[in-house]
Protein backbone atom coordinates (compact mmCIF):
# COMPACT_ATOMS: atom_id res chain seq x y z
CA UNK A 1 0.00 0.00 0.00
CA UNK A 2 1.60 3.28 -1.04
CA UNK A 3 1.98 5.94 1.61
CA UNK A 4 1.15 9.47 0.58
CA UNK A 5 0.54 12.87 1.94
CA UNK A 6 -2.43 15.21 1.69
CA UNK A 7 -2.51 18.44 -0.22
CA UNK A 8 -0.17 21.09 1.21
CA UNK A 9 -1.69 23.10 4.02
CA UNK A 10 -2.43 26.80 3.90
CA UNK A 11 0.68 27.39 6.01
CA UNK A 12 2.87 25.75 3.39
CA UNK A 13 1.17 27.67 0.63
CA UNK A 14 1.82 30.95 2.43
CA UNK A 15 5.43 29.98 3.11
CA UNK A 16 5.96 29.07 -0.51
CA UNK A 17 4.48 32.39 -1.62
CA UNK A 18 6.62 34.35 0.81
CA UNK A 19 9.79 32.53 -0.21
CA UNK A 20 9.00 33.19 -3.84
CA UNK A 21 8.88 36.89 -2.99
CA UNK A 22 12.40 36.65 -1.58
CA UNK A 23 13.48 35.49 -4.93
CA UNK A 24 15.18 34.62 -7.89
CA UNK A 25 15.51 30.84 -7.52
CA UNK A 26 12.61 28.76 -8.80
CA UNK A 27 12.31 25.49 -6.89
CA UNK A 28 11.19 23.54 -9.96
CA UNK A 29 14.28 24.67 -11.84
CA UNK A 30 16.49 23.51 -9.02
CA UNK A 31 14.75 20.13 -8.71
CA UNK A 32 13.36 19.02 -12.09
CA UNK A 33 10.32 16.80 -11.86
CA UNK A 34 11.54 13.26 -12.39
CA UNK A 35 10.21 9.90 -11.32
CA UNK A 36 10.67 10.70 -7.64
CA UNK A 37 8.62 13.89 -7.82
CA UNK A 38 5.93 12.24 -9.91
CA UNK A 39 5.72 9.37 -7.45
CA UNK A 40 5.44 11.84 -4.59
CA UNK A 41 2.66 13.85 -6.27
CA UNK A 42 0.61 10.82 -7.20
CA UNK A 43 0.89 9.45 -3.72
CA UNK A 44 -0.13 12.74 -2.14
CA UNK A 45 -3.65 12.50 -3.56
CA UNK A 46 -4.45 9.33 -1.60
CA UNK A 47 -2.36 9.08 1.56
CA UNK A 48 -4.56 10.10 4.40
CA UNK A 49 -7.54 8.48 2.78
CA UNK A 50 -5.52 5.25 2.92
CA UNK A 51 -4.36 5.83 6.48
CA UNK A 52 -7.87 6.73 7.63
CA UNK A 53 -9.33 3.60 6.10
CA UNK A 54 -6.66 1.46 7.77
CA UNK A 55 -7.29 3.19 11.09
CA UNK A 56 -11.03 2.56 10.84
CA UNK A 57 -10.53 -1.06 9.88
CA UNK A 58 -8.11 -1.63 12.75
CA UNK A 59 -10.42 -0.05 15.29
CA UNK A 60 -13.45 -1.99 14.12
CA UNK A 61 -11.62 -5.28 13.85
CA UNK A 62 -9.67 -5.14 17.08
CA UNK A 63 -11.35 -2.48 19.21
CA UNK A 64 -7.85 -1.22 19.93
CA UNK A 65 -8.11 2.31 21.31
CA UNK A 66 -4.33 2.54 21.66
CA UNK A 67 -3.86 2.93 17.91
CA UNK A 68 -3.14 6.66 17.50
CA UNK A 69 -4.91 8.63 14.82
CA UNK A 70 -2.60 10.67 12.56
CA UNK A 71 -1.45 13.89 14.20
CA UNK A 72 -3.19 17.09 13.15
CA UNK A 73 -2.00 20.68 13.12
CA UNK A 74 -3.69 23.40 15.15
CA UNK A 75 -5.90 24.25 12.15
CA UNK A 76 -7.04 20.63 11.77
CA UNK A 77 -4.95 19.70 8.72
CA UNK A 78 -2.70 16.60 8.67
CA UNK A 79 0.68 17.26 10.28
CA UNK A 80 2.37 15.10 7.63
CA UNK A 81 1.55 17.76 5.02
CA UNK A 82 4.22 19.99 6.55
CA UNK A 83 7.00 17.67 5.33
CA UNK A 84 8.23 16.81 1.82
CA UNK A 85 9.31 13.20 2.40
CA UNK A 86 9.20 11.05 -0.72
CA UNK A 87 6.42 8.47 -0.43
CA UNK A 88 8.48 5.89 -2.30
CA UNK A 89 9.90 4.98 1.12
CA UNK A 90 8.32 4.81 4.53
CA UNK A 91 10.49 6.86 6.88
CA UNK A 92 10.67 5.32 10.34
CA UNK A 93 14.22 6.41 11.22
CA UNK A 94 13.76 10.00 12.28
CA UNK A 95 16.30 9.47 15.07
CA UNK A 96 19.25 9.39 12.67
CA UNK A 97 18.88 12.22 10.17
CA UNK A 98 15.63 13.91 11.10
CA UNK A 99 13.43 15.61 8.51
CA UNK A 100 12.94 19.33 7.91
CA UNK A 101 9.44 20.78 7.36
CA UNK A 102 8.83 22.56 4.07
CA UNK A 103 8.30 26.01 5.57
CA UNK A 104 11.78 25.85 7.15
CA UNK A 105 13.33 24.63 3.89
CA UNK A 106 11.91 27.72 2.24
CA UNK A 107 13.20 29.99 4.99
CA UNK A 108 16.70 28.59 4.56
CA UNK A 109 16.43 29.14 0.82
CA UNK A 110 15.55 32.77 1.54
CA UNK A 111 18.61 33.10 3.79
CA UNK A 112 20.84 31.60 1.11
CA UNK A 113 19.44 33.98 -1.48
CA UNK A 114 20.07 36.88 0.89
CA UNK A 115 23.65 35.68 1.35
CA UNK A 116 24.32 35.58 -2.37
CA UNK A 117 22.58 38.88 -3.01
CA UNK A 118 25.08 40.75 -0.79
CA UNK A 119 27.77 38.48 0.71
CA UNK A 120 29.69 41.20 2.53
CA UNK A 121 26.55 42.59 4.10
CA UNK A 122 25.43 39.08 5.11
CA UNK A 123 28.64 38.04 6.83
CA UNK A 124 29.06 41.41 8.50
CA UNK A 125 25.66 41.05 10.14
CA UNK A 126 25.91 37.29 10.76
CA UNK A 127 27.26 37.34 14.37
CA UNK A 128 24.41 39.55 15.54
CA UNK A 129 21.84 37.37 13.76
CA UNK A 130 23.33 34.23 15.28
CA UNK A 131 23.22 35.82 18.75
CA UNK A 132 19.57 36.74 18.18
CA UNK A 133 18.89 33.15 17.12
CA UNK A 134 20.38 31.91 20.38
CA UNK A 135 18.09 34.23 22.30
CA UNK A 136 15.08 32.92 20.37
CA UNK A 137 16.07 29.31 21.12
CA UNK A 138 16.96 29.70 24.80
CA UNK A 139 13.57 28.75 26.22
CA UNK A 140 13.35 25.68 23.96
CA UNK A 141 16.76 24.44 25.19
CA UNK A 142 16.09 25.43 28.80
CA UNK A 143 19.09 27.68 29.50
CA UNK A 144 19.98 31.34 29.12
CA UNK A 145 21.26 32.45 25.72
CA UNK A 146 24.75 33.19 27.06
CA UNK A 147 25.09 29.61 28.28
CA UNK A 148 25.18 27.97 24.86
CA UNK A 149 26.71 28.27 21.41
CA UNK A 150 25.77 26.89 18.02
CA UNK A 151 28.03 24.16 16.61
CA UNK A 152 27.76 22.16 13.36
CA UNK A 153 26.73 18.93 15.10
CA UNK A 154 26.95 17.08 18.40
CA UNK A 155 30.25 15.46 17.46
CA UNK A 156 31.82 18.89 16.82
CA UNK A 157 30.56 20.07 20.20
CA UNK A 158 31.90 16.99 21.94
CA UNK A 159 35.26 17.33 20.19
CA UNK A 160 35.55 20.94 21.38
CA UNK A 161 34.59 19.83 24.90
CA UNK A 162 37.11 16.99 24.95
CA UNK A 163 39.84 19.42 23.88
CA UNK A 164 38.78 21.75 26.68
CA UNK A 165 39.65 19.04 29.21
CA UNK A 166 43.30 19.91 28.45
CA UNK A 167 44.47 16.39 29.15
CA UNK A 168 47.92 15.85 30.60
CA UNK A 169 50.22 12.81 30.32
CA UNK A 170 48.91 10.05 32.57
CA UNK A 171 45.35 11.42 32.72
CA UNK A 172 42.42 9.09 32.24
CA UNK A 173 39.08 9.80 30.56
CA UNK A 174 36.15 7.49 31.27
CA UNK A 175 33.55 6.55 28.67
CA UNK A 176 31.05 3.68 28.49
CA UNK A 177 30.64 0.95 25.90
CA UNK A 178 27.37 2.65 24.83
CA UNK A 179 29.25 5.77 23.65
CA UNK A 180 28.61 7.05 20.14
CA UNK A 181 31.43 5.86 17.88
CA UNK A 182 32.57 9.29 16.66
CA UNK A 183 32.75 10.64 20.22
CA UNK A 184 34.74 7.61 21.37
CA UNK A 185 37.13 8.13 18.42
CA UNK A 186 37.59 11.78 19.39
CA UNK A 187 38.32 10.94 23.03
CA UNK A 188 40.82 8.25 22.10
CA UNK A 189 42.63 10.43 19.57
CA UNK A 190 42.93 13.36 21.98
CA UNK A 191 44.16 11.05 24.74
CA UNK A 192 46.70 9.42 22.45
CA UNK A 193 48.09 12.75 21.30
CA UNK A 194 48.44 14.03 24.87
CA UNK A 195 49.82 10.88 26.49
CA UNK A 196 46.59 10.19 28.34
CA UNK A 197 44.30 7.15 28.10
CA UNK A 198 40.63 6.27 27.75
CA UNK A 199 38.98 3.69 29.97
CA UNK A 200 35.78 2.11 28.71
CA UNK A 201 33.36 1.04 31.43
CA UNK A 202 30.85 -1.65 30.39
CA UNK A 203 27.22 -0.94 31.26
CA UNK A 204 24.68 -3.75 30.98
CA UNK A 205 21.87 -3.11 28.54
CA UNK A 206 19.24 -3.68 31.22
CA UNK A 207 21.03 -1.74 33.96
CA UNK A 208 18.76 0.45 36.06
CA UNK A 209 19.59 4.13 36.58
CA UNK A 210 20.66 3.30 40.12
CA UNK A 211 23.01 0.57 38.89
CA UNK A 212 24.55 2.95 36.36
CA UNK A 213 25.16 5.55 39.05
CA UNK A 214 26.82 2.91 41.22
CA UNK A 215 29.10 1.65 38.46
CA UNK A 216 30.14 5.08 37.23
CA UNK A 217 30.34 6.37 40.79
CA UNK A 218 33.22 3.96 41.38
CA UNK A 219 34.96 5.34 38.29
CA UNK A 220 34.39 8.94 39.46
CA UNK A 221 35.83 8.16 42.89
CA UNK A 222 39.19 7.58 41.17
CA UNK A 223 39.19 11.23 40.01
CA UNK A 224 39.51 10.81 36.23
CA UNK A 225 40.20 13.86 34.09
CA UNK A 226 36.71 13.60 32.65
CA UNK A 227 33.60 11.43 32.30
CA UNK A 228 31.76 11.23 28.96
CA UNK A 229 28.23 9.85 28.85
CA UNK A 230 25.27 9.76 26.48
CA UNK A 231 21.93 11.19 27.54
CA UNK A 232 20.21 8.77 25.12
CA UNK A 233 22.40 6.17 23.49
CA UNK A 234 22.43 5.74 19.73
CA UNK A 235 23.09 2.01 19.34
CA UNK A 236 21.01 0.87 22.31
CA UNK A 237 18.22 3.51 22.53
CA UNK A 238 18.40 3.82 26.30
CA UNK A 239 18.62 6.76 28.70
CA UNK A 240 21.39 7.47 31.17
CA UNK A 241 20.63 9.22 34.51
CA UNK A 242 22.24 12.51 33.53
CA UNK A 243 21.08 14.61 36.49
CA UNK A 244 22.28 12.07 39.08
CA UNK A 245 25.62 11.60 37.33
CA UNK A 246 26.09 15.36 37.01
CA UNK A 247 25.56 15.76 40.75
CA UNK A 248 28.01 12.95 41.48
CA UNK A 249 30.62 14.31 39.07
CA UNK A 250 30.35 17.73 40.69
CA UNK A 251 30.83 16.15 44.12
CA UNK A 252 34.08 14.51 42.95
CA UNK A 253 35.25 17.56 41.01
CA UNK A 254 35.27 15.67 37.69
CA UNK A 255 34.23 17.39 34.45
CA UNK A 256 31.17 15.70 32.94
CA UNK A 257 30.59 15.86 29.18
CA UNK A 258 27.09 14.86 28.04
CA UNK A 259 26.35 13.77 24.47
CA UNK A 260 22.64 14.59 24.30
CA UNK A 261 22.44 14.32 20.52
CA UNK A 262 18.81 13.14 20.51
CA UNK A 263 17.40 15.31 23.31
CA UNK A 264 16.28 18.62 21.74
CA UNK A 265 12.69 18.36 20.59
CA UNK A 266 11.84 15.00 22.09
CA UNK A 267 12.43 16.38 25.61
CA UNK A 268 11.02 19.65 26.89
CA UNK A 269 13.74 22.16 27.87
CA UNK A 270 16.30 19.33 27.80
CA UNK A 271 19.30 21.19 29.27
CA UNK A 272 17.38 22.82 32.12
CA UNK A 273 18.95 22.14 35.50
CA UNK A 274 21.77 19.99 34.10
CA UNK A 275 24.99 20.93 35.90
CA UNK A 276 27.37 19.16 33.52
CA UNK A 277 30.54 20.92 32.38
CA UNK A 278 29.34 20.58 28.77
CA UNK A 279 26.10 19.32 27.23
CA UNK A 280 25.61 18.95 23.47
CA UNK A 281 22.38 18.40 21.53
CA UNK A 282 21.60 18.17 17.81
CA UNK A 283 18.90 20.31 16.24
CA UNK A 284 18.62 18.16 13.10
CA UNK A 285 17.10 15.14 14.84
CA UNK A 286 13.87 15.42 16.84
CA UNK A 287 13.89 19.23 16.75
CA UNK A 288 13.47 18.97 12.93
CA UNK A 289 16.15 21.55 12.16
CA UNK A 290 18.88 21.28 9.56
CA UNK A 291 21.86 19.02 9.38
CA UNK A 292 24.72 21.30 10.40
CA UNK A 293 23.04 22.74 13.52
CA UNK A 294 23.53 21.76 17.15
CA UNK A 295 23.92 23.49 20.51
CA UNK A 296 26.78 23.33 23.02
CA UNK A 297 25.75 24.27 26.57
CA UNK A 298 28.58 24.94 29.01
CA UNK A 299 29.12 25.64 32.68
CA UNK A 300 30.67 29.12 33.01
CA UNK A 301 34.08 28.05 34.31
CA UNK A 302 34.44 25.27 31.73
CA UNK A 303 33.26 27.60 28.94
CA UNK A 304 36.44 29.66 29.33
CA UNK A 305 38.36 26.77 27.74
CA UNK A 306 35.85 26.05 24.98
CA UNK A 307 36.77 27.06 21.44
CA UNK A 308 35.42 26.16 17.99
CA UNK A 309 37.31 23.32 16.33
CA UNK A 310 38.32 25.76 13.55
CA UNK A 311 40.17 28.93 14.54
CA UNK A 312 38.70 32.14 13.16
CA UNK A 313 38.45 35.89 13.84
CA UNK A 314 36.18 35.51 16.85
CA UNK A 315 38.66 33.51 18.90
CA UNK A 316 39.49 36.35 21.30
CA UNK A 317 35.86 36.95 22.16
CA UNK A 318 34.28 35.30 25.22
CA UNK A 319 32.05 32.23 25.07
CA UNK A 320 29.65 31.98 23.31
CA UNK A 321 30.42 34.98 21.09
CA UNK A 322 33.56 33.30 19.74
CA UNK A 323 31.29 30.65 18.23
CA UNK A 324 29.03 33.29 16.65
CA UNK A 325 31.79 34.70 14.44
CA UNK A 326 33.51 32.03 12.33
CA UNK A 327 34.36 33.65 9.04
CA UNK A 328 32.57 32.18 6.03
CA UNK A 329 30.82 29.41 7.93
CA UNK A 330 27.34 28.73 6.55
CA UNK A 331 25.14 30.16 9.30
CA UNK A 332 21.86 29.39 7.53
CA UNK A 333 21.35 25.99 9.23
CA UNK A 334 21.43 27.75 12.61
CA UNK A 335 18.96 30.47 11.65
CA UNK A 336 16.57 28.21 9.72
CA UNK A 337 16.62 25.57 12.47
CA UNK A 338 15.23 28.14 14.87
CA UNK A 339 12.56 28.91 12.26
CA UNK A 340 11.73 25.18 12.08
CA UNK A 341 11.42 24.88 15.85
CA UNK A 342 9.33 27.99 16.39
CA UNK A 343 7.29 27.21 13.30
CA UNK A 344 6.37 23.73 14.55
CA UNK A 345 5.33 25.20 17.88
CA UNK A 346 3.05 27.63 16.07
CA UNK A 347 1.59 25.03 13.71
CA UNK A 348 1.32 21.95 15.97
CA UNK A 349 2.79 22.56 19.43
CA UNK A 350 5.79 20.69 20.83
CA UNK A 351 3.84 19.20 23.73
CA UNK A 352 1.42 17.66 21.24
CA UNK A 353 4.29 16.38 19.11
CA UNK A 354 6.04 14.74 22.06
CA UNK A 355 2.84 13.11 23.29
CA UNK A 356 2.10 11.78 19.82
CA UNK A 357 5.62 10.38 19.33
CA UNK A 358 5.47 8.35 22.53
CA UNK A 359 1.94 7.05 21.98
CA UNK A 360 2.77 6.06 18.41
CA UNK A 361 5.95 4.28 19.50
CA UNK A 362 4.18 2.38 22.29
CA UNK A 363 1.65 1.07 19.81
CA UNK A 364 4.03 0.49 16.92
CA UNK A 365 6.73 -1.30 18.91
CA UNK A 366 4.16 -3.83 20.06
CA UNK A 367 2.95 -4.32 16.48
CA UNK A 368 6.44 -4.93 15.09
CA UNK A 369 7.53 -7.06 18.05
CA UNK A 370 4.49 -9.31 17.74
CA UNK A 371 5.20 -9.79 14.04
CA UNK A 372 8.88 -10.58 14.65
CA UNK A 373 8.09 -13.04 17.44
CA UNK A 374 5.42 -14.84 15.43
CA UNK A 375 7.52 -15.13 12.29
CA UNK A 376 10.82 -16.07 13.93
CA UNK A 377 9.79 -17.97 17.03
CA UNK A 378 12.27 -15.80 18.95
CA UNK A 379 11.83 -13.08 21.55
CA UNK A 380 12.44 -9.63 20.07
CA UNK A 381 11.61 -7.43 23.05
CA UNK A 382 14.63 -6.01 24.86
CA UNK A 383 14.99 -4.72 28.40
CA UNK A 384 17.08 -1.57 28.03
CA UNK A 385 16.63 -0.41 31.62
CA UNK A 386 15.23 3.00 30.65
CA UNK A 387 13.98 3.43 27.05
CA UNK A 388 15.09 6.62 25.34
CA UNK A 389 12.35 9.11 24.38
CA UNK A 390 11.49 8.86 20.70
CA UNK A 391 13.25 5.51 20.10
CA UNK A 392 12.68 1.83 20.83
CA UNK A 393 14.93 -1.22 20.43
CA UNK A 394 13.98 -4.69 19.18
CA UNK A 395 16.30 -7.67 18.77
CA UNK A 396 16.74 -8.95 15.24
CA UNK A 397 16.22 -12.66 14.56
CA UNK A 398 19.11 -15.10 14.24
CA UNK A 399 22.60 -13.68 13.89
CA UNK A 400 21.78 -10.64 11.77
CA UNK A 401 23.85 -7.45 12.00
CA UNK A 402 26.22 -8.64 14.70
CA UNK A 403 28.74 -5.92 13.83
CA UNK A 404 28.63 -2.33 12.63
CA UNK A 405 29.45 -3.09 8.99
CA UNK A 406 26.76 -5.77 8.74
CA UNK A 407 24.26 -3.43 10.39
CA UNK A 408 24.90 -0.75 7.76
CA UNK A 409 24.58 -3.30 4.95
CA UNK A 410 21.29 -4.63 6.32
CA UNK A 411 19.90 -1.13 6.72
CA UNK A 412 20.69 -0.39 3.08
CA UNK A 413 19.17 -3.67 1.92
CA UNK A 414 15.94 -2.90 3.78
CA UNK A 415 15.79 0.48 2.05
CA UNK A 416 16.63 -0.83 -1.42
CA UNK A 417 14.54 -3.99 -1.45
CA UNK A 418 11.71 -3.33 0.99
CA UNK A 419 11.18 0.43 0.78
CA UNK A 420 11.65 1.34 4.45
CA UNK A 421 14.13 3.80 5.90
CA UNK A 422 14.88 2.50 9.38
CA UNK A 423 17.87 2.02 11.65
CA UNK A 424 19.83 -1.16 12.33
CA UNK A 425 22.39 -1.14 15.15
CA UNK A 426 24.83 -3.55 16.73
CA UNK A 427 25.87 -3.89 20.37
CA UNK A 428 27.97 -6.66 21.91
CA UNK A 429 27.66 -8.92 18.86
CA UNK A 430 23.88 -8.64 18.68
CA UNK A 431 21.88 -6.91 15.97
CA UNK A 432 18.94 -4.64 16.72
CA UNK A 433 16.16 -2.82 14.92
CA UNK A 434 15.81 0.71 16.29
CA UNK A 435 12.42 2.28 15.70
CA UNK A 436 11.76 6.00 15.98
CA UNK A 437 8.85 8.27 15.12
CA UNK A 438 7.81 11.86 14.58
CA UNK A 439 4.81 14.01 13.77
CA UNK A 440 4.64 12.91 10.11
CA UNK A 441 4.51 9.20 10.90
CA UNK A 442 1.31 7.22 11.25
CA UNK A 443 0.48 3.82 12.70
CA UNK A 444 0.17 2.56 9.14
CA UNK A 445 3.92 3.02 8.59
CA UNK A 446 4.75 0.47 11.26
CA UNK A 447 1.88 -1.87 10.44
CA UNK A 448 3.14 -2.05 6.87
CA UNK A 449 6.65 -2.73 8.18
CA UNK A 450 5.29 -5.57 10.31
CA UNK A 451 3.34 -6.99 7.36
CA UNK A 452 5.79 -6.43 4.50
CA UNK A 453 9.31 -6.17 5.95
CA UNK A 454 9.28 -8.53 8.92
CA UNK A 455 8.70 -11.72 6.85
CA UNK A 456 11.61 -10.73 4.61
CA UNK A 457 13.87 -10.03 7.58
CA UNK A 458 13.10 -13.42 9.11
CA UNK A 459 13.72 -15.10 5.76
CA UNK A 460 17.06 -13.29 5.39
CA UNK A 461 18.04 -14.32 8.91
CA UNK A 462 17.82 -17.95 7.82
CA UNK A 463 20.11 -17.47 4.84
CA UNK A 464 23.42 -19.16 5.47
N, C-alpha and C positions, 0 to 999 in steps of 0.2 A: 504494500500500500504506500503510495507516494506521499511524503509529508509536504505540506505547502503552507504558505502564509496568506493572510487576508490582504485585502487592498490596503495600501499605506494609509495611516491615520492622518487626520487633519494637521497634527503636530508636524509630521514628516513633510507634508505638503508645504506647510509654512516655512519649515527649515530649508527645504529645497529652493523655495522661491527666494528666501533671504540670501542664501548662498549664491544663487545665480546673480543677485544684485551686486555681490562683492566682486565677482567677475572672472576675467575673460575665459577661463577654462570651461569647456563643456564636458560634462561627465561622460556622455555617450562617445565623444571623440577619444577620451582617454581609455575607455573600456568598451571596445566595439562589441556589438551583440553577437556572440557566438553561441555554440551549443549550450554552454553553461547558463548564459543569460536567458536563452529561450526556455530551457528546462525550468529555471527559477520562475519565470513569468507564468508558464503554463500551470506550474504547481500552485502558484499563489491563488488562483481562482477557486481552488477546492479544498485547501488545507483544513480550515477550522470546521468546515462542513464535515470533513472526514473525521476529525478529532471529536466533534460533538456527537456524531453518530456512534463512534466507538465508546464514548463515555456513557451514552444512554444505554447501549447494549450491555456494557459491563455492569451498570447499576441495576438494570432490570434482571440480568441473569444471576448476579451474585449478591445483590443487596449490599454491596460493599461501599459504605459511606466514607471510607478512608481514601478512596480514589479522588485526588484533587481535580477540580475543574481547571481548565487553562486560566492562567492569570490575566486579569484585565487591568487596563489603565484607569486613571481617575475618571476619564470621560466615558468609560464603558467599552472601549475598543480593545481588541486583543493585544496583549503586551508584546507578543511575538512580532507584530507588525513594525515594531521599532527597530528591528534588526534586519540585516541584509544577507543572512546565511543562506548558502546555496542548498536547495532542497534535494539535490542529488544525494547528499549524505545526511544522516541524522547525527546531530552534534551533541554528544553526551560526555564531553571532556572539557567542560568550561574551566576546570581547575588548572589546566596546563597553559593555554594561550588566551583564554578569555574570548570575548567578542564585543566589538564596539558598536553601539547603536548608531543608526544612520544620521541622526541630527548632530552627533558629535563628529562623525566623519566629515560632514559638511562644514562644521565649524573649523576643523583642522585645515581643510582645504582653503577656507577663507584666510586663515593665518598664513598659510604658505603663499597664497597669492599676495598678501600684504607684504610678506618678506621680500618676494621677488619684485614687487612694484617699487620698493625703496629700501634696498638692503642696509645702507648706512643708517637710515632712520630707524629701521627695525632693530638692529643690534644695539644701537645707542639706547633705545628705550627698553630693551629686553630685561635687564636686571630689575627695574622697577615693576614691570609686568609680572615677572616671576615672583617677586616679593608679594605683590597683590594676590597672586594665585595661592600662595601659601596661606595668606590671611583668610581667603575664601574657603580653604580646605581644613582649617584648623579644627573646627567643631566636628567635622566628619572623622578626623583622625583621633581627636580627643586630647590634644595638647595645644599649648599656645604656639602661635606662628613662629616665634623665635626659638622654639625648641626643635624644629625639624628643617631639613633641607630636601630638595628634590635631587634624586640620583637616577641614572638610566635604568637600573633594575636592582632587585634585592641583592644579587651577587656583587654588583659594584659597591653597594652600600656596605655589605659584609667585608669585602676586600679592604675598603677604606678603614673600617672599624678594626680589622685584624692588624693592619699597619699601625693604627693608633695605639695598640698595646705596647709598641716599642720593645719587642722581645729582646732579651739579652742572652748570651751564651749560658746554657744550662737551664733556662726557663722551660716550663712545661705548660702547654695549652691542652685543655680537656674538651673533647667532643664526644658524641655518642655514635653508635653504629646506625642510627636513624638519620644522621646528618645528610643534607643535600650534597650530592657529589661535588658540585662546583665549589661550594663553601669548604668542604673538606680538602679539596685540592689547594685552595687558596691558603688555608691554615698550614698545610704541610709544606708548601713552597716557602712561605714566609719563615716558618720555623727552620727549615733547612738552610736558608740563606743567612740566618742570624745565629746559627749554632744552637737553636732550641729544639724542642721535640714536641710531638703531638701524641697524646694518649687517648685511645678510643675506648670508651666505657660501654660495654654491651648493656642494652636495656631490653628486657623481654617484651614481646609484642603485647602481651596481656597484662603488663605491669600496671598496677593502680597508681594514681597520682602520689599517694603516700609512699609507695615502694620506690618510685622514681626519686622522690625527695630524699629518701634514706640512702639510696645508692649514690646519688650525686652529692649528697651531703658529706659522705666519706671522702669523696674526691676533693671537695671544697676545703675540708679540714686540713688538707695537705698544702694549702695556700698556692695553688697554681697561678700562673700569670694571667690566666683568663679561662672562662668557661663559655662554650658556644653551644646553644641549644636551638631547636626548632620550636616555634609555637604550635604549628601543625605540620606534621611530617609529610613529605612528598611521596615517598615510596610506600609508607605504611598507613597513611591517612588517619593518624592519631594525634591527639593533643598532648602537650606537655604542660605541667603546672607552672606556668611562667611566673605568676605573682609570688608563689611560695618559694620558688628558686631564686627570684630576685631578692626577696627578703633575706634568704640564707646567704646568698653571695655578698650582700651588703654587710651582713654580720661578720663574715670572714675577711672582708676587705678585698674581694676578688672581683675584677671586672666581669660583667655578664653581657654577652652579645647574643641577641635574640633574632633569629631568622624567622620573621613572621610574614613570609612571602604571600601566604594565602589569606591573611587576616582582614585587610581593608575590604569593606563591602559586606562580607559575610558575618562580620562581628560589628556591633555598634560601638563607636568610639574606641577602637581596638587598643590604642596605646595609652588610654586614660589610666592613671594610677600605677603604671608599670615603672618601677624604679631601676630598670636595667641601665647599664652604661650606654648601650646602643641598642636600638630596636629598628628593624628594617621591614617594610611591607611594600609589596607590589601594588600598583594601581591598575595593571593590565589584566589581572585575574578577576576576582569577584566584584571589584569596583567598576569593571567594564570600561576602564580607560585604555590608553594606547600602550602597545609595546614600546618600551623606552621611557617609562615613567614609574618611579617608585619614590618612597619617602624614607628618610633616615632620621630617626628621632634620637636625640642624645642628651644625656645628663650633662649639666653645665660644665663641670670640671673636665669630664672626658671630651667634651666637644672642643676644648682648646687644642687637642691633638688631632682632630679630624680634618682631613683635607681631601679634595677630589682626587681621584686616581690619575687625572691628567692635570699637570700644572698649567695655570693660565694667569691672566692679569688680575684676577680677584684674590690671589693667594694671600695677600697681606691684610685682607679684610677679616673681620671676626666671623665666626660661625653664627648663622648659616649664610651670611652674605657672600662669603667666598665661593659658595656653591651656586649662587645666583648669577655670577658673572664668569662665564667660561668660554670666552671668545666666540667662535662660530658654531658652537654647539647648537643643534636643532632643539629649540625650546618649545616647539609646537606640541609635542606629546604632553608636556607638563600642562600647558594652558588648556588644551582641548580635553585632557583627562578631567580637569576640574569641571569643564562644561558638561562632560558625560555624567559625572557624579551628581552635580546639581540639577541637571536636566532629568535624570531618572527619579530624583526625589520629587521634582515638580510633576512629572507625568505619572508615576506609579506610587512612589513612597518607599524608602528603604526598609522600613519596618514590615511593610507588606511583602516586599521581595524576599526578605530573610525568612519570614514565616512560610512563604510558599516553597522556597528551596527545601527547607527541612521536611515539610509535609510531603512534598513530592519524592524526596529521597527515601523517607520511611516506607512509603508505599512501593516505590520502584525497586528498592533493594530486595524487599520480600518477593516481588514478582520474579526478578532475575534469579535470586537464590533458589526459589522453588523449582524453576525451570532447570537450573544447573544440577540440582540434587536429583531430580527425577530422571534426567537424561544420562547422568554419569554414575548414579548410585553412590556418589561420594558427598561428603559434607562440605559445602562451600562457605558457610558462615564462619566468620573469624572474630575472636574476642581480641579487640585492640585496646582494651583497658578504658580508653576514653575517645570515642569517635570524633574526628575533626569536623567542625561545621562545614557543610557544603560538599563533603566527600564521604564515600563509604567503600569498604574493602571487602572483596569476595575472593576466595581461593579458587584458582583455576584447576580444572581436572587433570589428573595424571601428573606428568612431569613437564608441563608446558612452562616456558619462560623462566627457567631456573637461574638465568643470569641476565645481566643488563642488555647484552647484544641480542639475545633471543627474545627478550621482551620487546625491544624496538622492532624487530622483524615481525613478530606476531601482531603488534599494533598496526603496522603498515599493511599486513595481509588482510586484517579485518576491514581496514578502510578500502583497500583495492577490490577485494572480492565480495565483501558483504555490505558495504555502503554505510558503515558506522564509524564515526570518529570518537574513539574512546581512549582510555589510558590503560596500559599494561605495565606493571611494575614487578620488581624482583627484590626479595629480601631473604637472606639466609637460605639461598638455594630453593626458594619456593616462589612460584609465579602467582601474581594476583591481578584481578580485574578491579580497577579503581573507578567507581562511578561518581560523577558530579552532576550538578544541575544548576540552572539559572532561570530567570524570568521567562525566557523564550521557549523553554522546554515544556513538554506536556507528558502526561502519563503514557500516551500512545508511543512516544519515542522508546520507552523502556519495555513496553509490552511487545513492540515489534522486535526489539533486540532479543527478548526472551523467546519469541516465536521463531525468528528467522536466523539469528546469529548463534544462539546457544547450541542448537543441534550441530551446526558446523564446527563449533569449537570442540564439542565432545568428540565428534568424528576425527578431527585433526589430532586430538590428544591420544588417539589410539593408533595413529600412524607411527610406524617404527622408523 
